[in-house]
Amino acid sequence: MDPLSNELSLIQRVAEGDQKAFLVLYDHYAPRVHALTLRILGNEMMAEEATQDTFLKFWSRARLYLSERGSFLVWLLTIARRTALDRLRMEARRPLLSDSKDPETIWPLLSDGEQNSEEARWQSLYFMLHDLPDEQRQVIELAYYQSMSQSEISAELGWPLGTVKTRMRAGMEALRRAWLKDEH
Amino acid sequence: MDDSHITFKENLSAYALGALDVDETIALESHMQTCESCRAELAEYQRVSAGLLSALPPQPPRPALKRILQKRLAAPRPQIKFSFGQIAITGAFILLIALNVISLLQIYSLKQQQAELNNQHYSEQTAIAMLAYPGTQQITFGQNKISGSLLVDKTRNLVAVIAWNLPPAPAGKTYQMWLIDAKGDRTSGGLLTPDADQPFVTAVITSPGPLTNFTGLGVTLEPSGGSPQPTGPKILRVDF
């Protein structure tokens, strides 16, 4: 997935109502948005609706994106995360625990020839997360992909609050160290 | 490095994930206003949490979704256009307001305290009246050590919030209420201002449209004066 060299110009055109520009950005980013909504909701139909809602929000609010505040992808995925979490709350579903798929079997979906350095870093973070001890990965995923507080995770998993805090801290510290090491 | 600083540092990673309880969130945000090392470390954790948004293998949706979106895009977008006359009238109106603003500010500062007292009195009276009304839906909640009730009257488009144990917002911040619709869009319901001398706070929201358009109420921590859209940490979420 190559970065779009004219991404900012496409976003400005979307803000002016250009459907072609919108569809170029959709083609490029829909797999990422859908991966996130699917991870949060765990249901293809609901994830598709959340993906659709995310892009409709982008269509109506494109002018609110400010490039100096961060990348477009993070902005779009932040909208997607909130949209999917709202849907999750509406459905009042039990939280999804960690996905048990072997990461090695999933990543081939990324074409080797299309990888750029940013893409490689996300892939690397995914592997880092899956390399964590299960109990550390689980609390991080419940917090981030299911929007649960440490108290709620403690109640959900039946672990003492102090244990949840320790495991979350240890897991995030390991990710931070590895992520920063990759930056240098 | 004192013990409280160590505790704050230990909470930074959970804050970056949005997993702290509300009292810890408020305490940490207050601490970070004066602690540069915590702010720097938080920025690193936030880079990790932003990375987690993208750290998932891409999953293309069904091709049909693109066709559905194309059809929905075909519907015209609401456009706001102003004529020259409207701009001139608006300009004159703004000028008029500017000329009066100094005297209004003086009157405002004198009346502000009275208005706050009246507002609090109105909120409490309304909440009591709603409690006594048989058609009022009462929803109790307990989240992040904050408990209380939501009183919902869909025929009168009124929502009353009674929240216990909500600590005063830190300096420069305020609590803001949001009515949330089925698509997750937020409409401001005004500010929620706990009094340090009172263990509970009461507020009444008059819905700008039919209350049946909304499915829940949220409270976030925002910069003083509130925000057009939520930007700060989530404090409460109650569906009705």
Interface residues (C-beta under 8 A of the other chain):
Chain A: M1 G17 Q19 F22 L23 Y26 D27 A30 P31 R32 H34 A35 L36 L38 R39 A47 E48 T51 Q52 D53 F55 L56 W59 S60 G70 L73 V74 L77 T78 R81 R82 T83 D86 R87 R89 M90 A92 I106 W107 L109 L110 R121 W122 Q123 L125 Y126 L129 I140 A143 Y144 Y145 S147 M148 S149 Q150 S151 I153 K165 M168 R169 M172 E173 L175 R176 W179 L180
Chain B: E10 S13 A14 A16 L17 G18 A19 L20 D21 E44 Y45 R47 V48 S49 A50 G51 L52 L53 S54 A55 L56 P57 P58 Q59 P60 P61 R62 L65 K66 I68 L69 Q70 R72 L73 R77 N144 I180 A182 K183 G184 T215 G216 K234 R237 D239
